Each structure stands twice: as C-alpha cells, then as structure tokens.
Amino acid sequence: MPELPEVETTIRGLQKVLNRTFIDVWTDTKKTVKKPGFNKFKKKIKSKKIKKIWRRGKNIVIELSEGYSLLIHQKMTGHLLYGDWKKDKVNQYIHLKFFLDNNKVLALSDLRKFAKVELWKTKELLKELDSLGPEALDITFNKFKKVLKKGKIKQILMDQKVIAGIGNIYSDEILWESKVNPFKDALKLTDKELRLIFNNIKKVLKKAVKLKGTSISDYRDTKGEKGFFEKERKAYQRDKCQRCGSKIKRKKIGGRTAHFCPKCQRL
C-alpha cells in the first residue's frame, strides 16, 4: 500500500496538472467511485478546474473550483498516472480515466481494484481529515510523546489517528533503524528509545521521499516509473539483518506482518 513517501511522490508529480480542467471521466469499475455514485460523479466533475493538490497522510486531495475536492486513496495496488506513460504489466490495469483540457489523461491503475475516489464539498472534507493524527514529517518530539497510547509500537506507528502517513513498510524500517522490537508496548519505551524512533521517522521517510518511494510490488510514480527505496530496505521483506547477519523474523501483528531482527531488536 502506498505510504507517505509514495503519496508525496505522486503529489509532486501531479503539480503539472494544476489549472487544468476536467472534460470527462471514464471507468470500467464504477465501484471505485465511492462518493457520490459514478453517474452523479461524472456529471459534477465536468468543467471543474484543478486549483490545488496536496497530501494528508496517505490521502491525495485535489481541490477543485466551485468548492469541491477529490479525495483519492490508492489503497493496496493503486497508482496515478499522467500524460504518456509506459504500458507494462503493472501500468496496464487502468480502471479510471480523467480527460483534461490539454488532451492529456490522469488515470488510475489498480490491479486489485481496492482504490477509492470520492468527491466532497471541500469544507466537509477538511473536517473529515481532521480525524487523522499529526503528519509524520511535521510532528514535534513533544507531540510525538503525547499522542502515543497503549499498544505495540509498530501498530501505534501505523495508526493513522495517532500519526498520519506511516504503514507497514516504513514502520519496519523505522524500528529496525531504532533497534526497537515492534512488539514492545509504546508506553513502556524509554526516552532514549522514543527519541531514536522519532529521529528515524524523519530520517527514513525523508530518504524514501528523495528516492521516490518503494516499488517492491505495484507502486509507480505518475510517469509509470519505479521508486528506488527498495534497494535501501534493511528489514521489510529482507532475509538477513543488514547489521548482524541474523535471519530476519516475520511475525503477524494486527493482521500485518512485522519484519525484524530478533538479535538487534530484542523484546
């Protein structure tokens, strides 16, 4: 699932569609549009001008004219493409196309069809997004300590109402860098451990943004190209620890799989 670095990369790639106007929209999977139904969506989206594009957590927000906004969550296998992209085995699953006034197309490729697209009144959407926690790249150390709650630290890092933007891949990488076991209770971590985690949230995410995200599976940028962070992974889907050579352990936690070194990240 695209996390903060992948969504941020997408947002940056989409800035070139600012001030463009939607001419029409097509889909072969109407359920992708969750709000309103596709027929109403198609009618309302026409002639709307793109005024601003930004990110909130893992969500893409495209502010439009007349007080409307598009909310796009790419979910497991979705990625947005713009213009002329390379059609390969990943970029061929186009299920939604927005036709623009410059004869270009903004398209959603989504193998598993889990992505969601919603049209909101902007004021209502902003209220809805207020339920998310502070942004992972903006949060201060004091705020970080205050928002933590009881629970395993990996799950807390992935809880979008606690901190917005971190998912399975980057929580593994952050905790590996910090030498903290993902199953430790967040409220029992020492100040030293908390400081390490906080610093590595910034370090790992900034590096991943610079490298345009992780493309182990389906994620691609708006040109249909891979990100490069996968080469920097230290824990997620690795076989051996990059520090000590121990076998990386994989263990389920809240429906997801944690990857960690049992020697470097002792419980």
N, C-alpha and C positions, 0 to 999 in steps of 0.2 A: 504494500500500500504506500503510495506517495506520502512522505512526511514533509516536515518544514523545508528541508533543502530542495526537494523535488518541486514542491509547490512554489517556492520562492524563485527557482529557476524558470518555471513556467510563467510566473507573473512578469518576470523581466523580459521574457521572450514575447509576451503579448503586448508590450507597450507600443509596438509598431501599429497596433490596430486602433489606438486612440483616435477619436474624432471620425472614425468610420461609422457608417450607418447600416443597420440590418435591412436587407432587401427581402429575404425569405429564409425559411428554415425547412429542413427535410429530416425525416428519421424513418428507420425501418423497425424501431423498437420504441413504441410510444411510452412504455412504462419508465423509460429513462427520465422523462419529464414528470417530476413528482408534483409540481405545483405551478399553475393550475393544470387541468388536463391538457393534452397536447394541442387539441384544436383551438382552445382559448389562448394557449401559449403562443401558437403560431400567429394568431390574429393580433395579439398585443405586442409581440416582439417586432413586427414590421414597422419600419420608419423610426425606430428608436436609435438614438445616437450614443456611441460609447464615449463616456466622459472621464471615467477614472477606473483603473484596475489595481486592486490591492489584495493582500492576503491577510486572513485571520486564522491563525492556527494552521490547519490543513485545508482550509476552505479558500476557494478563489471567489472574489467578489468583483463583479463588473458593474459599475454604476452607469446607469443609462439616463437619457433625457426623460422628462415628464415624471420624475420622482420614482422611477423603477430601478431595480437592481437584479442582476442574475447572480445566483449562488450556485457554484459548481463544486462538487466534491468528487474527486476522481476514484475514490474507493480502492479496490484491490488491483485492478489491471487497467484503469483508465488513464489516458493522457491526451492533452490537447495539441492539435497540430494546426499550423497556419501556413497558408500560401502553397508553395510547391514542395511537398515532402516526398521522401523516398518510400515507395511502397515495397515493404518486405514482409516477412512472416509475422512481425509484431505490429507494424503500422497499417495493416490491411483491414483491421476489424472496425471500420468506420460505421457507426450507428447513428450519428447525429451530425448534420452539417448546417452551419450558418453562412448564408451567402451575403457578402458585403458589397458596398457600393463602389469598390475599386476592382471588382471582378475576381477577388480572392475569396478563399473559403477558410473559415475557422471550423475545424472538425474535431469530434470526439471519437477516438479509437478506444475500444473497450472489449477485450476478449470475453470476459465473463459477464458483461452487462450489469455490473453492480453500481456503476457510477450514477450520481443523481444530479439533475439540473432543476432549479426552481426559480420562478420569477416572483419577486417580492416588491412591495412598496418599500422603498429604501429605509424610511423611518422605522417600519416594523422589523426589518431585517437587522438593523443596528441594535434594537432591543433584544432580539433573539440571540445575537452574537455576544451580548453582554454576559451570558451564562458561562462562557468559556473563561478559563483561567488566564493569568497574565502570559504574555508572549515569552517563549523560552529564551529568545535573544535579547529581550528587554528587561527581564526580571532582575531585581537587585538581590543581593545576598540576604539582606534582612527580610525582604518579601518572600524569598525562597524558603527561609526557615519558618516563616509564619504560615504559609499555605500547606506545608506538609501535614499529613494526617496519618493515623494508624494504618498499617498495611505494609506489604512487601514493597521495597523501594522501587523495584522495576515496574510494578503495577502503578505505583504512585506517579512515577515519571511519565507513564503513558496515559494517565487520566487527564483528559482534555479540560476538565473542570478545575483541575489543580494547576497544571501548566499546559499551555497550548502549543502543539507542534511536534512533540516527540512521540515516536511509535516504537515498534519492535526492534527495528534495525539499530536506530541510534541510541536507544536505551541500553542495548547490549554493549555498544561501543563506548558509551559514556562510563558505564560501570566497570568495564574492563580497564579503561584508562585510569580509573579511580581506585582500582584493586578492591572494589566493594562487591560482595556477593549479592546477586539480585533478590535473594530470599530474605535478606535482612529487613527487620522492621524499621521503617523510616524514622519513627520517633525514638529509636534506640541508637541511632547513629551518633558518633562523636562529632564535635565541632570540626575536627580535622577532616573527618570523612565527608561531612557536609560541604566544607569548603572545596575539597577536591572534586566532588560531584558538580558543584556549582561552576567551578572553573572549567571543567571538562564539558559541561553542557555548551558553554560558549565556544570552546576550542574545537570540539568535534563538529558542531553544527556549522560554524563559520568555514571550516575547512571543506565540509561537504557542499556548502553553497558555492564556494570557489571552484570546486570540481564538478559542479552542475549535477549533483545528486548521485544516486546509486541505481544502476541498471542491471542488477542480477537477473531480474525477471522481465517484466513488461514495460517498465517506465522508460519514456523517451522525452526529450525536450520538444519545443514547438516546431523544430526543424525535422523531427523524427530521428534525432541522433541520441546516442547513449551518453549517460553521465560517467564520470571517471572515479567516483569514490570507492567503487567496489574493490579496486586494487589496494586501497588503504585499510580495508577491514581488518580488524585484529581478532574479533570474536564471532560475529554473526556469520553462521554457516561455514566457519573455518573448522579444520580438522585438528590442528595443533596450535597451542598457545604461541604467539609471536615473541613472548618474553622468555618462558622457561622450557618450552617444547612439550609440555604435558598435553594430553589429549583433551580437547575442548569437550565439555559435558553439555548435553542437551536435555532439558527437563521442562515439562509443561508447567505453566503458571498462568492461571486465569484464562485458559483457552489458547494461549500463545506459547511459543517455545523460547525459553531463555537459553542463550549460549554463553558459557562462562568457563574460566579455568578453575578447577577445584583446588589447585595449589596456590595460585596468586590471589584468588578471590575466596578466601576461607569464610565459612559461616561462623 
